[in-house]
């Protein structure tokens, strides 16, 4: 085992294992779905285009709505 760790490939593999270990220490953790990230296409990409899904055609249109103070506002894109 000691000879393996002192070899060129052993050092390389050990560095990878330690790198993964360090990355787990600094990863972002989610608690109670507070770090959910919603990503989607920009409005320019979906406006005035027709999409087919399940043999049906759909067109998206923008619609403004007032915010409900009871509901939590989630930022996206």
BADRENZA-275868 format. One record per residue: residue number from 1; z, x, y of N, C-alpha, C in turn; residue in three letters. Coordinates in steps of 0.05 Angstrom, whole numbers, plus 5000, padded with zeros to 4 digits. Layout:
N
(node NUM; (Z; X; Y); (Z; X; Y); (Z; X; Y); "ALA")
...
END
This chain:
77
(node 1; (5000; 5017; 4976); (5000; 5000; 5000); (5000; 5018; 5025); "UNK")
(node 2; (5016; 5038; 5025); (5018; 5056; 5048); (4991; 5070; 5053); "UNK")
(node 3; (4978; 5078; 5032); (4952; 5091; 5035); (4931; 5071; 5047); "UNK")
(node 4; (4933; 5046; 5039); (4915; 5026; 5050); (4919; 5022; 5080); "UNK")
(node 5; (4944; 5021; 5088); (4951; 5017; 5117); (4942; 5041; 5134); "UNK")
(node 6; (4941; 5064; 5122); (4933; 5088; 5137); (4903; 5092; 5137); "UNK")
(node 7; (4888; 5077; 5121); (4859; 5080; 5120); (4847; 5066; 5145); "UNK")
(node 8; (4821; 5072; 5149); (4807; 5061; 5172); (4806; 5030; 5170); "UNK")
(node 9; (4799; 5020; 5146); (4797; 4991; 5143); (4824; 4977; 5142); "UNK")
(node 10; (4844; 4991; 5133); (4871; 4980; 5132); (4882; 4976; 5161); "UNK")
(node 11; (4876; 4995; 5178); (4885; 4992; 5206); (4870; 4969; 5220); "UNK")
(node 12; (4844; 4966; 5213); (4828; 4945; 5224); (4839; 4918; 5215); "UNK")
(node 13; (4844; 4915; 5190); (4854; 4889; 5180); (4882; 4883; 5191); "UNK")
(node 14; (4899; 4903; 5193); (4925; 4900; 5204); (4924; 4891; 5233); "UNK")
(node 15; (4905; 4903; 5248); (4901; 4895; 5277); (4893; 4866; 5279); "UNK")
(node 16; (4875; 4857; 5261); (4867; 4829; 5261); (4890; 4810; 5255); "UNK")
(node 17; (4906; 4817; 5235); (4929; 4800; 5228); (4949; 4799; 5251); "UNK")
(node 18; (4954; 4822; 5264); (4973; 4822; 5286); (4961; 4807; 5310); "UNK")
(node 19; (4935; 4809; 5314); (4922; 4794; 5336); (4925; 4764; 5332); "UNK")
(node 20; (4921; 4754; 5307); (4925; 4726; 5302); (4954; 4718; 5306); "UNK")
(node 21; (4972; 4735; 5298); (5001; 4729; 5302); (5008; 4727; 5331); "UNK")
(node 22; (4998; 4745; 5347); (5003; 4744; 5376); (4990; 4720; 5389); "UNK")
(node 23; (4967; 4712; 5380); (4953; 4689; 5392); (4969; 4663; 5386); "UNK")
(node 24; (4982; 4662; 5364); (4998; 4637; 5358); (5022; 4636; 5376); "UNK")
(node 25; (5032; 4658; 5386); (5055; 4657; 5405); (5047; 4646; 5432); "UNK")
(node 26; (5022; 4651; 5440); (5014; 4643; 5467); (4996; 4619; 5467); "UNK")
(node 27; (4993; 4604; 5445); (4976; 4581; 5445); (4988; 4558; 5459); "UNK")
(node 28; (4972; 4540; 5469); (4981; 4516; 5483); (4990; 4496; 5463); "UNK")
(node 29; (5013; 4485; 5467); (5023; 4464; 5449); (5023; 4437; 5462); "UNK")
(node 30; (5018; 4417; 5447); (5017; 4390; 5457); (5043; 4375; 5449); "UNK")
(node 31; (5053; 4361; 5468); (5077; 4344; 5463); (5071; 4316; 5472); "UNK")
(node 32; (5074; 4297; 5455); (5070; 4269; 5461); (5043; 4263; 5474); "UNK")
(node 33; (5022; 4276; 5464); (4995; 4271; 5474); (4991; 4276; 5504); "UNK")
(node 34; (5008; 4293; 5515); (5006; 4299; 5544); (4984; 4319; 5551); "UNK")
(node 35; (4974; 4333; 5531); (4953; 4353; 5537); (4926; 4344; 5525); "UNK")
(node 36; (4922; 4319; 5523); (4896; 4310; 5514); (4875; 4315; 5535); "UNK")
(node 37; (4852; 4325; 5526); (4831; 4331; 5545); (4806; 4315; 5537); "UNK")
(node 38; (4797; 4299; 5556); (4773; 4283; 5551); (4749; 4296; 5564); "UNK")
(node 39; (4729; 4302; 5549); (4705; 4314; 5560); (4681; 4296; 5553); "UNK")
(node 40; (4664; 4294; 5571); (4640; 4278; 5566); (4618; 4287; 5585); "UNK")
(node 41; (4595; 4274; 5583); (4573; 4282; 5600); (4578; 4274; 5629); "UNK")
(node 42; (4565; 4287; 5648); (4568; 4280; 5676); (4554; 4254; 5681); "UNK")
(node 43; (4560; 4241; 5704); (4547; 4216; 5710); (4517; 4219; 5713); "UNK")
(node 44; (4508; 4242; 5723); (4479; 4246; 5727); (4465; 4247; 5700); "UNK")
(node 45; (4479; 4256; 5679); (4466; 4258; 5653); (4463; 4230; 5639); "UNK")
(node 46; (4480; 4211; 5646); (4479; 4185; 5632); (4467; 4162; 5648); "UNK")
(node 47; (4466; 4166; 5675); (4456; 4144; 5691); (4426; 4140; 5687); "UNK")
(node 48; (4417; 4116; 5688); (4389; 4108; 5685); (4376; 4118; 5660); "UNK")
(node 49; (4391; 4121; 5639); (4380; 4129; 5613); (4388; 4108; 5592); "UNK")
(node 50; (4371; 4105; 5573); (4376; 4086; 5551); (4383; 4101; 5526); "UNK")
(node 51; (4404; 4093; 5512); (4413; 4106; 5488); (4412; 4086; 5465); "UNK")
(node 52; (4404; 4096; 5442); (4402; 4079; 5419); (4425; 4087; 5399); "UNK")
(node 53; (4440; 4067; 5391); (4461; 4072; 5371); (4462; 4048; 5352); "UNK")
(node 54; (4461; 4053; 5327); (4463; 4033; 5307); (4442; 4011; 5311); "UNK")
(node 55; (4418; 4020; 5317); (4394; 4002; 5321); (4398; 3983; 5345); "UNK")
(node 56; (4415; 3991; 5364); (4418; 3976; 5388); (4415; 3995; 5412); "UNK")
(node 57; (4404; 3985; 5434); (4400; 4002; 5458); (4422; 3996; 5478); "UNK")
(node 58; (4432; 4017; 5491); (4453; 4015; 5511); (4445; 4030; 5536); "UNK")
(node 59; (4453; 4019; 5559); (4450; 4032; 5585); (4477; 4031; 5599); "UNK")
(node 60; (4485; 4054; 5609); (4510; 4056; 5623); (4507; 4052; 5653); "UNK")
(node 61; (4526; 4039; 5665); (4526; 4035; 5694); (4554; 4041; 5704); "UNK")
(node 62; (4555; 4051; 5729); (4581; 4058; 5740); (4594; 4033; 5752); "UNK")
(node 63; (4620; 4032; 5750); (4635; 4009; 5760); (4662; 4019; 5770); "UNK")
(node 64; (4668; 4013; 5795); (4693; 4021; 5806); (4715; 4001; 5799); "UNK")
(node 65; (4738; 4010; 5795); (4761; 3993; 5788); (4786; 4003; 5802); "UNK")
(node 66; (4803; 3984; 5808); (4829; 3992; 5820); (4848; 4003; 5799); "UNK")
(node 67; (4865; 4021; 5807); (4883; 4033; 5788); (4907; 4015; 5783); "UNK")
(node 68; (4916; 4013; 5758); (4939; 3997; 5751); (4963; 4016; 5752); "UNK")
(node 69; (4983; 4011; 5769); (5006; 4029; 5772); (5023; 4031; 5747); "UNK")
(node 70; (5021; 4012; 5729); (5036; 4012; 5704); (5025; 4032; 5684); "UNK")
(node 71; (4998; 4034; 5685); (4985; 4052; 5665); (4984; 4081; 5676); "UNK")
(node 72; (4983; 4099; 5657); (4982; 4128; 5664); (4953; 4135; 5670); "UNK")
(node 73; (4948; 4150; 5691); (4922; 4159; 5699); (4916; 4185; 5684); "UNK")
(node 74; (4893; 4186; 5670); (4885; 4210; 5655); (4860; 4221; 5668); "UNK")
(node 75; (4861; 4247; 5675); (4837; 4259; 5686); (4819; 4268; 5663); "UNK")
(node 76; (4794; 4267; 5668); (4775; 4276; 5648); (4751; 4290; 5661); "UNK")
(node 77; (4736; 4304; 5644); (4712; 4319; 5652); (4716; 4336; 5675); "UNK")
END
